[in-house]
């Protein structure tokens, strides 16, 4: 289960620039505690992001995304603090509903919905929320992904936002987990099982990404968000 989740998570991360936690947690939370699963997701996410970010570096505009990055780092400690106080079933269900509602509404709409509301203040607020989710469960991707989609940025621009943001916030989350003593020998042992799948999946996903048009990438991101949301909702509603 650990190896399978790592392979799927690595592939999706390489393909879309995010999603290790969204995919892997659907499997790992059946076998691991939320704290163990969160630490493993963060480790695998950072590894996959470091592996694939050189190919998208040219599309990263730090003038555009620096408010999101700074706010994301500030939100991470709050998420780590919540780690021992959050009901995992309620957490999975809430995030799942958000992802499903957004992805379905965007997929069935006839036109792509975009907004320029809020400017950098809104970007920072989204980044802060993503940082909290990143520290809590390695799920830094959903909120910035939704927001970048609503901003109407191109395929490479969105991929650059996903990767720069995720790598920054998850690196901060990894440091916080290490400082809190959450990166244990057990996490290290689990990483040995997950590492081959993470590396191989990210490599395959990055190669598949190059074949996607902007429209197909947009549809892929929405489908991934929807499937990930269903995978989080299903155990809560229908039992594990």
C-alpha positions, 0 to 999 in steps of 0.5 A, a space after each residue: 500500500 505504501 509503495 502503490 501510494 508513492 508511485 501514484 502520488 509521484 506520477 501525479 506530482 510529476 504530471 500536474 506539479 502537485 497532488 502527492 498528498 491528495 493521491 497518496 493519503 487516500 491509501 496511506 490513511 488506511 494503514 498509517 496514523 494521520 501524523 505518520 502519513 502527513 510526515 511521509 507525504 511531506 517527505 515524498 512531496 519535497 523529493 518529487 518537487 525537487 526532481 521535477 522543478 528544473 524543467 519548469 523553472 523558466 515559467 516561475 515568476 517570483 514577482 507574481 507569487 511572492 505574497 503567496 510564498 511568504 504567507 504559505 510559510 507563515 501558515 505552516 506552523 499553525 497547521 503543525 500545531 493543529 496536527 494533534 487536535 484535528 479529527 481526521 475523518 472530519 478533516 478528510 470530509 471537509 477537504 473532499 467536499 471542497 475539491 469535488 464541488 469546485 472541480 465539478 462546477 468548473 468541468 460542467 461550466 461552458 466557459 472557463 471562470 476567471 477572476 482578478 479580484 483581490 490582487 496580492 492580498 487575496 493571493 496571500 490569503 490563499 497562500 496562508 490557507 495552503 500553508 496551514 493545510 501543508 503543515 497539517 497533512 502535506 496538502 499545501 496544493 489544493 487551495 493554490 491550485 484552485 486559485 491559480 485555475 481561477 486566475 486563468 493563468 497558462 499551463 506553464 504559469 500555473 505549473 510554475 505556481 504549483 511547484 514553487 509554492 508547494 516546494 517552499 511551503 512543504 520544505 517549511 513543513 518538513 523543517 517544522 515536523 523535524 523540529 517537533 520530532 515527527 520525522 522518526 525512524 519509523 517514518 524513515 523506514 516507510 520512506 525506504 518503501 516509498 522512495 522508488 515509487 516517488 522517483 519513478 512516478 515523478 519521472 514518468 509524470 514529468 514526461 507525460 506533462 510535456 505532451 499536454 495542451 493548455 486545455 488538456 492540462 486544465 481538464 486534468 487538474 480539475 479531474 485530479 482534484 475531483 477524484 482526490 476529493 472523492 477518495 477523501 470522502 468515501 471512507 468517511 461516508 461508506 466506512 473504511 
